[in-house]
Each structure stands twice: as structure tokens, then as C-alpha cells.
Amino acid sequence: MRELSVYYCSKCGYYGYYQLQRNAVCPKCKVEMNALSISYQDFMDLSCEARDEMLSLHIIESSSPYVQRLLAPHKVNNNREIIARMGDRITELEIENEKLNQTIEWMHQTIWELVRKNKGMVPDDKTNSDKGIDP
Ligand SMILES: [Zn+2]
């Protein structure tokens, strides 16, 4: 029987044990997982924290240059700070997202106004005819 190897997903951090590389596909992301160079037994002997840390480092190494730069200053032994930085970045993205949503809302509004104009559906006229009042 072949030995199990440790594989991890660099997208979501999921990890698992497989005998064959082709079976190492992340169940969440449906992407091929990467093999860890550590043996299955050595990995099992690590504490949860040590596993987390090892995987965090691997994930950072395999991430985009942008993320690497973002996380570079404290790559080693500081998950707390990494999490804080990520939290910061998420807040930034949330703010950006809100702005985008506002823009989309504004665009919707504008598009609706155009559609109404094109159809000759001016809101005031519509209300009057609804009430049965001749304009
Ligand atoms: Zn995944």
C-alpha cells in the first residue's frame, strides 16, 4: 500500500491526505491541491497550531505577488498580525464594494429614467391617468 501524503488547497486552506496526486482535489474549490513536502506521519505529529502555521506560510508563498507583498513584513511566526492585515484589507474591499454598489444604484436610476422617457411614461402623467383625471 502506498503511503499517504498531505495535500492542501492554496485557495481555501483545506487539507487532506491522499495516496494519489490525482485524487487530491479540493472538495470546495474543485482545484488540484498542492503536496506538502512533509511526511504524513510528521504532519500528524504536529499540533494544530503548527499545522496552521506551516500551511499559512505555504499559502502565502503560492499566492499572487500582490498578496505576498501585503503579507511579507511578518511572514514568520505572526499569524495574529497576518489576520489583522487581512482584516484591514477586507475592510478596504468592503468600502470599495459599497461605492461600487452605490454607482450601480445610480446607474439603475438613470437607466430607468431613460427607459421611462423613451416610452413616454412620465411619472406625473401616469399618476393622473391612474386616477382617471384627464391631463
Ligand atoms: Zn479549496
Backbone and ligand atoms as CSV (ligand in chain L), in Angstrom:
chain,resi,resn,atom,element,x,y,z
A,1,MET,N,N,0.837,-1.208,0.000
A,1,MET,CA,C,0.000,0.000,0.000
A,1,MET,C,C,0.869,1.254,0.000
A,2,ARG,N,N,0.508,2.191,-0.861
A,2,ARG,CA,C,1.281,3.435,-0.925
A,2,ARG,C,C,1.028,4.284,0.305
A,3,GLU,N,N,2.013,5.073,0.614
A,3,GLU,CA,C,1.868,5.948,1.777
A,3,GLU,C,C,0.978,7.149,1.467
A,4,LEU,N,N,0.334,7.626,2.488
A,4,LEU,CA,C,-0.480,8.834,2.329
A,4,LEU,C,C,0.430,10.061,2.293
A,5,SER,N,N,0.032,11.053,1.518
A,5,SER,CA,C,0.741,12.330,1.534
A,5,SER,C,C,-0.244,13.428,1.919
A,6,VAL,N,N,0.323,14.507,2.415
A,6,VAL,CA,C,-0.505,15.629,2.827
A,6,VAL,C,C,-0.647,16.607,1.661
A,7,TYR,N,N,-1.866,16.981,1.340
A,7,TYR,CA,C,-2.128,17.959,0.284
A,7,TYR,C,C,-2.960,19.102,0.866
A,8,TYR,N,N,-2.761,20.278,0.303
A,8,TYR,CA,C,-3.556,21.417,0.786
A,8,TYR,C,C,-4.029,22.248,-0.399
A,9,CYS,N,N,-5.120,22.960,-0.168
A,9,CYS,CA,C,-5.664,23.849,-1.189
A,9,CYS,C,C,-5.170,25.262,-0.900
A,10,SER,N,N,-4.516,25.871,-1.892
A,10,SER,CA,C,-3.962,27.211,-1.645
A,10,SER,C,C,-5.045,28.282,-1.727
A,11,LYS,N,N,-6.242,27.894,-2.171
A,11,LYS,CA,C,-7.324,28.878,-2.255
A,11,LYS,C,C,-8.050,29.037,-0.936
A,12,CYS,N,N,-8.374,27.900,-0.287
A,12,CYS,CA,C,-9.189,27.998,0.919
A,12,CYS,C,C,-8.505,27.433,2.154
A,13,GLY,N,N,-7.340,26.794,1.982
A,13,GLY,CA,C,-6.625,26.286,3.139
A,13,GLY,C,C,-7.058,24.899,3.583
A,14,TYR,N,N,-7.976,24.302,2.877
A,14,TYR,CA,C,-8.411,22.948,3.201
A,14,TYR,C,C,-7.244,21.989,3.013
A,15,TYR,N,N,-7.110,20.998,3.901
A,15,TYR,CA,C,-6.083,19.996,3.654
A,15,TYR,C,C,-6.615,18.592,3.875
A,16,GLY,N,N,-5.927,17.641,3.272
A,16,GLY,CA,C,-6.355,16.253,3.382
A,16,GLY,C,C,-5.225,15.312,3.026
A,17,TYR,N,N,-5.497,14.021,3.168
A,17,TYR,CA,C,-4.465,13.010,2.958
A,17,TYR,C,C,-4.870,12.102,1.811
A,18,TYR,N,N,-3.977,11.947,0.863
A,18,TYR,CA,C,-4.273,11.140,-0.320
A,18,TYR,C,C,-3.081,10.282,-0.682
A,19,GLN,N,N,-3.377,9.126,-1.299
A,19,GLN,CA,C,-2.307,8.275,-1.788
A,19,GLN,C,C,-1.859,8.731,-3.167
A,20,LEU,N,N,-2.823,9.161,-3.962
A,20,LEU,CA,C,-2.521,9.532,-5.339
A,20,LEU,C,C,-2.780,11.010,-5.576
A,21,GLN,N,N,-1.836,11.610,-6.272
A,21,GLN,CA,C,-1.944,13.034,-6.578
A,21,GLN,C,C,-3.269,13.358,-7.276
A,22,ARG,N,N,-3.693,12.462,-8.174
A,22,ARG,CA,C,-4.898,12.784,-8.948
A,22,ARG,C,C,-6.168,12.820,-8.093
A,23,ASN,N,N,-6.098,12.209,-6.915
A,23,ASN,CA,C,-7.254,12.271,-6.009
A,23,ASN,C,C,-7.262,13.546,-5.169
A,24,ALA,N,N,-6.148,14.241,-5.177
A,24,ALA,CA,C,-6.027,15.425,-4.326
A,24,ALA,C,C,-6.663,16.635,-4.993
A,25,VAL,N,N,-7.985,16.687,-4.935
A,25,VAL,CA,C,-8.729,17.807,-5.493
A,25,VAL,C,C,-9.569,18.400,-4.370
A,26,CYS,N,N,-9.484,19.724,-4.228
A,26,CYS,CA,C,-10.219,20.358,-3.131
A,26,CYS,C,C,-11.730,20.173,-3.342
A,27,PRO,N,N,-12.433,19.636,-2.329
A,27,PRO,CA,C,-13.879,19.410,-2.479
A,27,PRO,C,C,-14.677,20.711,-2.561
A,28,LYS,N,N,-14.096,21.798,-2.043
A,28,LYS,CA,C,-14.822,23.072,-2.081
A,28,LYS,C,C,-14.527,23.840,-3.361
A,29,CYS,N,N,-13.234,23.938,-3.708
A,29,CYS,CA,C,-12.831,24.797,-4.825
A,29,CYS,C,C,-12.702,24.021,-6.136
A,30,LYS,N,N,-12.715,22.707,-6.077
A,30,LYS,CA,C,-12.554,21.869,-7.282
A,30,LYS,C,C,-11.253,22.166,-8.017
A,31,VAL,N,N,-10.222,22.503,-7.277
A,31,VAL,CA,C,-8.918,22.715,-7.906
A,31,VAL,C,C,-7.938,21.668,-7.371
A,32,GLU,N,N,-6.887,21.437,-8.145
A,32,GLU,CA,C,-5.866,20.499,-7.689
A,32,GLU,C,C,-5.176,21.050,-6.459
A,33,MET,N,N,-4.939,20.167,-5.506
A,33,MET,CA,C,-4.283,20.601,-4.281
A,33,MET,C,C,-2.777,20.385,-4.411
A,34,ASN,N,N,-2.024,21.125,-3.605
A,34,ASN,CA,C,-0.568,21.018,-3.645
A,34,ASN,C,C,-0.079,20.057,-2.570
A,35,ALA,N,N,0.973,19.338,-2.891
A,35,ALA,CA,C,1.545,18.409,-1.919
A,35,ALA,C,C,2.455,19.164,-0.952
A,36,LEU,N,N,2.414,18.762,0.303
A,36,LEU,CA,C,3.358,19.300,1.277
A,36,LEU,C,C,4.585,18.387,1.280
A,37,SER,N,N,5.757,18.980,1.498
A,37,SER,CA,C,6.968,18.166,1.443
A,37,SER,C,C,7.141,17.313,2.713
A,38,ILE,N,N,6.369,17.613,3.730
A,38,ILE,CA,C,6.449,16.886,4.994
A,38,ILE,C,C,5.738,15.519,4.863
A,39,SER,N,N,6.242,14.525,5.578
A,39,SER,CA,C,5.602,13.205,5.507
A,39,SER,C,C,4.304,13.206,6.311
A,40,TYR,N,N,3.433,12.283,5.953
A,40,TYR,CA,C,2.140,12.176,6.617
A,40,TYR,C,C,2.318,12.043,8.135
A,41,GLN,N,N,3.257,11.165,8.533
A,41,GLN,CA,C,3.445,10.913,9.963
A,41,GLN,C,C,3.952,12.159,10.682
A,42,ASP,N,N,4.915,12.850,10.075
A,42,ASP,CA,C,5.432,14.074,10.697
A,42,ASP,C,C,4.331,15.125,10.834
A,43,PHE,N,N,3.491,15.187,9.814
A,43,PHE,CA,C,2.405,16.172,9.839
A,43,PHE,C,C,1.428,15.840,10.957
A,44,MET,N,N,1.122,14.545,11.108
A,44,MET,CA,C,0.195,14.109,12.148
A,44,MET,C,C,0.746,14.416,13.542
A,45,ASP,N,N,2.067,14.422,13.655
A,45,ASP,CA,C,2.686,14.676,14.954
A,45,ASP,C,C,2.666,16.154,15.343
A,46,LEU,N,N,2.388,17.014,14.380
A,46,LEU,CA,C,2.366,18.456,14.674
A,46,LEU,C,C,1.090,18.828,15.430
A,47,SER,N,N,1.177,19.890,16.206
A,47,SER,CA,C,-0.027,20.408,16.851
A,47,SER,C,C,-0.863,21.117,15.794
A,48,CYS,N,N,-2.112,21.376,16.109
A,48,CYS,CA,C,-2.980,22.087,15.169
A,48,CYS,C,C,-2.391,23.442,14.806
A,49,GLU,N,N,-1.827,24.107,15.801
A,49,GLU,CA,C,-1.250,25.426,15.539
A,49,GLU,C,C,-0.069,25.344,14.580
A,50,ALA,N,N,0.778,24.356,14.811
A,50,ALA,CA,C,1.950,24.206,13.947
A,50,ALA,C,C,1.512,23.874,12.520
A,51,ARG,N,N,0.463,23.064,12.383
A,51,ARG,CA,C,-0.064,22.755,11.047
A,51,ARG,C,C,-0.575,24.016,10.374
A,52,ASP,N,N,-1.331,24.783,11.139
A,52,ASP,CA,C,-1.888,26.040,10.628
A,52,ASP,C,C,-0.788,26.944,10.112
A,53,GLU,N,N,0.263,27.028,10.919
A,53,GLU,CA,C,1.335,27.943,10.579
A,53,GLU,C,C,2.055,27.484,9.320
A,54,MET,N,N,2.329,26.196,9.262
A,54,MET,CA,C,3.015,25.649,8.089
A,54,MET,C,C,2.186,25.899,6.830
A,55,LEU,N,N,0.892,25.640,6.926
A,55,LEU,CA,C,0.024,25.836,5.766
A,55,LEU,C,C,-0.092,27.312,5.417
A,56,SER,N,N,-0.169,28.169,6.433
A,56,SER,CA,C,-0.252,29.615,6.170
A,56,SER,C,C,0.938,30.063,5.334
A,57,LEU,N,N,2.130,29.609,5.739
A,57,LEU,CA,C,3.336,30.012,5.018
A,57,LEU,C,C,3.293,29.520,3.574
A,58,HIS,N,N,2.857,28.282,3.387
A,58,HIS,CA,C,2.780,27.739,2.030
A,58,HIS,C,C,1.773,28.512,1.190
A,59,ILE,N,N,0.642,28.836,1.813
A,59,ILE,CA,C,-0.409,29.550,1.074
A,59,ILE,C,C,0.109,30.923,0.657
A,60,ILE,N,N,0.805,31.579,1.574
A,60,ILE,CA,C,1.347,32.905,1.244
A,60,ILE,C,C,2.356,32.790,0.104
A,61,GLU,N,N,3.202,31.746,0.180
A,61,GLU,CA,C,4.216,31.574,-0.860
A,61,GLU,C,C,3.601,31.319,-2.227
A,62,SER,N,N,2.468,30.645,-2.255
A,62,SER,CA,C,1.884,30.316,-3.557
A,62,SER,C,C,0.847,31.351,-3.997
A,63,SER,N,N,0.707,32.429,-3.233
A,63,SER,CA,C,-0.289,33.431,-3.595
A,63,SER,C,C,0.301,34.445,-4.577
A,64,SER,N,N,-0.545,35.342,-5.033
A,64,SER,CA,C,-0.113,36.322,-6.024
A,64,SER,C,C,0.930,37.262,-5.430
A,65,PRO,N,N,1.758,37.839,-6.289
A,65,PRO,CA,C,2.793,38.766,-5.802
A,65,PRO,C,C,2.202,39.887,-4.947
A,66,TYR,N,N,0.970,40.285,-5.304
A,66,TYR,CA,C,0.342,41.362,-4.554
A,66,TYR,C,C,0.102,40.952,-3.096
A,67,VAL,N,N,-0.475,39.768,-2.922
A,67,VAL,CA,C,-0.747,39.280,-1.566
A,67,VAL,C,C,0.565,39.061,-0.819
A,68,GLN,N,N,1.561,38.538,-1.535
A,68,GLN,CA,C,2.861,38.323,-0.898
A,68,GLN,C,C,3.430,39.611,-0.354
A,69,ARG,N,N,3.297,40.668,-1.158
A,69,ARG,CA,C,3.831,41.962,-0.736
A,69,ARG,C,C,3.071,42.462,0.485
A,70,LEU,N,N,1.784,42.245,0.439
A,70,LEU,CA,C,0.929,42.683,1.546
A,70,LEU,C,C,1.317,41.992,2.849
A,71,LEU,N,N,1.677,40.716,2.739
A,71,LEU,CA,C,1.918,39.925,3.942
A,71,LEU,C,C,3.399,39.773,4.275
A,72,ALA,N,N,4.249,40.239,3.377
A,72,ALA,CA,C,5.684,39.994,3.504
A,72,ALA,C,C,6.318,40.407,4.833
A,73,PRO,N,N,5.996,41.565,5.364
A,73,PRO,CA,C,6.755,42.029,6.521
A,73,PRO,C,C,6.753,41.067,7.707
A,74,HIS,N,N,5.708,40.293,7.848
A,74,HIS,CA,C,5.668,39.420,9.012
A,74,HIS,C,C,5.290,38.007,8.652
A,75,LYS,N,N,5.957,37.520,7.636
A,75,LYS,CA,C,5.672,36.172,7.168
A,75,LYS,C,C,5.785,35.154,8.283
A,76,VAL,N,N,6.803,35.333,9.103
A,76,VAL,CA,C,7.147,34.276,10.042
A,76,VAL,C,C,6.527,34.521,11.413
A,77,ASN,N,N,5.949,33.484,11.950
A,77,ASN,CA,C,5.527,33.454,13.358
A,77,ASN,C,C,4.612,34.569,13.797
A,78,ASN,N,N,3.803,35.040,12.922
A,78,ASN,CA,C,2.883,36.062,13.398
A,78,ASN,C,C,1.528,35.988,12.709
A,79,ASN,N,N,0.862,34.900,12.935
A,79,ASN,CA,C,-0.457,34.709,12.336
A,79,ASN,C,C,-1.422,35.809,12.752
A,80,ARG,N,N,-1.278,36.231,13.984
A,80,ARG,CA,C,-2.157,37.265,14.524
A,80,ARG,C,C,-2.116,38.508,13.631
A,81,GLU,N,N,-0.871,38.894,13.314
A,81,GLU,CA,C,-0.715,40.105,12.516
A,81,GLU,C,C,-1.200,39.897,11.083
A,82,ILE,N,N,-0.952,38.696,10.575
A,82,ILE,CA,C,-1.415,38.381,9.225
A,82,ILE,C,C,-2.935,38.504,9.178
A,83,ILE,N,N,-3.572,37.963,10.184
A,83,ILE,CA,C,-5.033,38.013,10.228
A,83,ILE,C,C,-5.504,39.452,10.311
A,84,ALA,N,N,-4.811,40.227,11.130
A,84,ALA,CA,C,-5.173,41.638,11.274
A,84,ALA,C,C,-5.043,42.367,9.936
A,85,ARG,N,N,-3.942,42.085,9.229
A,85,ARG,CA,C,-3.737,42.725,7.925
A,85,ARG,C,C,-4.814,42.326,6.933
A,86,MET,N,N,-5.141,41.049,6.968
A,86,MET,CA,C,-6.185,40.591,6.057
A,86,MET,C,C,-7.506,41.263,6.408
A,87,GLY,N,N,-7.759,41.382,7.702
A,87,GLY,CA,C,-8.978,42.045,8.153
A,87,GLY,C,C,-9.047,43.462,7.628
A,88,ASP,N,N,-7.905,44.140,7.708
A,88,ASP,CA,C,-7.783,45.505,7.203
A,88,ASP,C,C,-8.140,45.575,5.722
A,89,ARG,N,N,-7.566,44.669,5.000
A,89,ARG,CA,C,-7.746,44.635,3.546
A,89,ARG,C,C,-9.212,44.348,3.218
A,90,ILE,N,N,-9.814,43.474,3.994
A,90,ILE,CA,C,-11.216,43.135,3.760
A,90,ILE,C,C,-12.086,44.373,3.978
A,91,THR,N,N,-11.756,45.130,5.030
A,91,THR,CA,C,-12.500,46.367,5.273
A,91,THR,C,C,-12.379,47.313,4.082
A,92,GLU,N,N,-11.154,47.428,3.566
A,92,GLU,CA,C,-10.934,48.277,2.385
A,92,GLU,C,C,-11.813,47.819,1.220
A,93,LEU,N,N,-11.822,46.503,1.017
A,93,LEU,CA,C,-12.592,45.957,-0.101
A,93,LEU,C,C,-14.090,46.182,0.114
A,94,GLU,N,N,-14.519,46.084,1.377
A,94,GLU,CA,C,-15.932,46.317,1.681
A,94,GLU,C,C,-16.333,47.737,1.327
A,95,ILE,N,N,-15.464,48.680,1.687
A,95,ILE,CA,C,-15.750,50.087,1.391
A,95,ILE,C,C,-15.823,50.291,-0.122
A,96,GLU,N,N,-14.854,49.664,-0.831
A,96,GLU,CA,C,-14.815,49.756,-2.278
A,96,GLU,C,C,-16.106,49.188,-2.868
A,97,ASN,N,N,-16.498,48.049,-2.314
A,97,ASN,CA,C,-17.695,47.369,-2.789
A,97,ASN,C,C,-18.936,48.242,-2.598
A,98,GLU,N,N,-18.999,48.911,-1.456
A,98,GLU,CA,C,-20.128,49.791,-1.172
A,98,GLU,C,C,-20.216,50.907,-2.206
A,99,LYS,N,N,-19.034,51.467,-2.525
A,99,LYS,CA,C,-19.001,52.537,-3.527
A,99,LYS,C,C,-19.504,52.024,-4.870
A,100,LEU,N,N,-19.068,50.820,-5.206
A,100,LEU,CA,C,-19.499,50.230,-6.478
A,100,LEU,C,C,-21.006,50.016,-6.483
A,101,ASN,N,N,-21.523,49.539,-5.371
A,101,ASN,CA,C,-22.966,49.317,-5.274
A,101,ASN,C,C,-23.742,50.613,-5.451
A,102,GLN,N,N,-23.203,51.686,-4.860
A,102,GLN,CA,C,-23.860,52.983,-4.991
A,102,GLN,C,C,-23.865,53.420,-6.450
A,103,THR,N,N,-22.734,53.174,-7.107
A,103,THR,CA,C,-22.641,53.540,-8.522
A,103,THR,C,C,-23.666,52.758,-9.328
A,104,ILE,N,N,-23.783,51.482,-9.040
A,104,ILE,CA,C,-24.728,50.645,-9.774
A,104,ILE,C,C,-26.150,51.144,-9.540
A,105,GLU,N,N,-26.455,51.494,-8.294
A,105,GLU,CA,C,-27.785,52.001,-7.971
A,105,GLU,C,C,-28.089,53.253,-8.786
A,106,TRP,N,N,-27.080,54.122,-8.827
A,106,TRP,CA,C,-27.224,55.375,-9.563
A,106,TRP,C,C,-27.454,55.079,-11.044
A,107,MET,N,N,-26.708,54.102,-11.567
A,107,MET,CA,C,-26.859,53.737,-12.972
A,107,MET,C,C,-28.253,53.186,-13.244
A,108,HIS,N,N,-28.731,52.358,-12.334
A,108,HIS,CA,C,-30.089,51.812,-12.452
A,108,HIS,C,C,-31.106,52.926,-12.591
A,109,GLN,N,N,-30.977,53.860,-11.654
A,109,GLN,CA,C,-31.866,55.011,-11.601
A,109,GLN,C,C,-31.859,55.730,-12.953
A,110,THR,N,N,-30.663,56.002,-13.433
A,110,THR,CA,C,-30.502,56.730,-14.687
A,110,THR,C,C,-31.106,55.950,-15.840
A,111,ILE,N,N,-30.827,54.664,-15.853
A,111,ILE,CA,C,-31.351,53.826,-16.932
A,111,ILE,C,C,-32.876,53.829,-16.900
A,112,TRP,N,N,-33.443,53.708,-15.713
A,112,TRP,CA,C,-34.901,53.716,-15.594
A,112,TRP,C,C,-35.511,55.018,-16.098
A,113,GLU,N,N,-34.850,56.108,-15.746
A,113,GLU,CA,C,-35.349,57.399,-16.215
A,113,GLU,C,C,-35.350,57.460,-17.731
A,114,LEU,N,N,-34.264,56.945,-18.327
A,114,LEU,CA,C,-34.166,56.933,-19.780
A,114,LEU,C,C,-35.256,56.073,-20.397
A,115,VAL,N,N,-35.462,54.902,-19.793
A,115,VAL,CA,C,-36.482,53.988,-20.308
A,115,VAL,C,C,-37.845,54.659,-20.244
A,116,ARG,N,N,-38.140,55.287,-19.116
A,116,ARG,CA,C,-39.429,55.965,-18.945
A,116,ARG,C,C,-39.609,57.040,-20.004
A,117,LYS,N,N,-38.548,57.836,-20.203
A,117,LYS,CA,C,-38.619,58.915,-21.186
A,117,LYS,C,C,-38.880,58.350,-22.570
A,118,ASN,N,N,-38.145,57.293,-22.898
A,118,ASN,CA,C,-38.285,56.682,-24.220
A,118,ASN,C,C,-39.688,56.162,-24.457
A,119,LYS,N,N,-40.297,55.656,-23.414
A,119,LYS,CA,C,-41.636,55.100,-23.560
A,119,LYS,C,C,-42.707,56.175,-23.381
A,120,GLY,N,N,-42.257,57.387,-23.110
A,120,GLY,CA,C,-43.201,58.468,-22.874
A,120,GLY,C,C,-43.956,58.295,-21.565
A,121,MET,N,N,-43.361,57.531,-20.667
A,121,MET,CA,C,-44.011,57.287,-19.380
A,121,MET,C,C,-43.497,58.264,-18.333
A,122,VAL,N,N,-43.926,59.501,-18.437
A,122,VAL,CA,C,-43.505,60.478,-17.434
A,122,VAL,C,C,-44.328,60.211,-16.173
A,123,PRO,N,N,-43.683,60.067,-15.033
A,123,PRO,CA,C,-44.371,59.638,-13.809
A,123,PRO,C,C,-45.633,60.432,-13.478
A,124,ASP,N,N,-45.606,61.769,-13.630
A,124,ASP,CA,C,-46.754,62.606,-13.252
A,124,ASP,C,C,-47.983,62.269,-14.090
A,125,ASP,N,N,-47.769,62.177,-15.404
A,125,ASP,CA,C,-48.879,61.856,-16.311
A,125,ASP,C,C,-49.511,60.526,-15.939
A,126,LYS,N,N,-48.624,59.602,-15.569
A,126,LYS,CA,C,-49.091,58.260,-15.258
A,126,LYS,C,C,-50.037,58.300,-14.051
A,127,THR,N,N,-49.624,59.049,-13.009
A,127,THR,CA,C,-50.441,59.129,-11.797
A,127,THR,C,C,-51.815,59.707,-12.131
A,128,ASN,N,N,-51.797,60.745,-12.966
A,128,ASN,CA,C,-53.072,61.376,-13.318
A,128,ASN,C,C,-53.998,60.409,-14.046
A,129,SER,N,N,-53.456,59.691,-15.025
A,129,SER,CA,C,-54.327,58.793,-15.771
A,129,SER,C,C,-54.792,57.635,-14.891
A,130,ASP,N,N,-53.969,57.270,-13.934
A,130,ASP,CA,C,-54.391,56.228,-12.997
A,130,ASP,C,C,-55.610,56.659,-12.203
A,131,LYS,N,N,-55.622,57.949,-11.891
A,131,LYS,CA,C,-56.741,58.467,-11.096
A,131,LYS,C,C,-57.940,58.785,-11.967
A,132,GLY,N,N,-57.782,58.604,-13.283
A,132,GLY,CA,C,-58.876,58.894,-14.195
A,132,GLY,C,C,-59.043,60.372,-14.464
A,133,ILE,N,N,-57.987,61.166,-14.219
A,133,ILE,CA,C,-58.073,62.606,-14.481
A,133,ILE,C,C,-57.468,62.885,-15.851
A,134,ASP,N,N,-58.150,63.606,-16.694
A,134,ASP,CA,C,-57.563,63.940,-17.984
A,134,ASP,C,C,-56.435,64.928,-17.792
A,135,PRO,N,N,-55.339,64.710,-18.468
A,135,PRO,CA,C,-54.209,65.629,-18.313
A,135,PRO,C,C,-54.496,66.973,-18.958
L,1,ZN,ZN,ZN,-10.130,24.859,-1.615
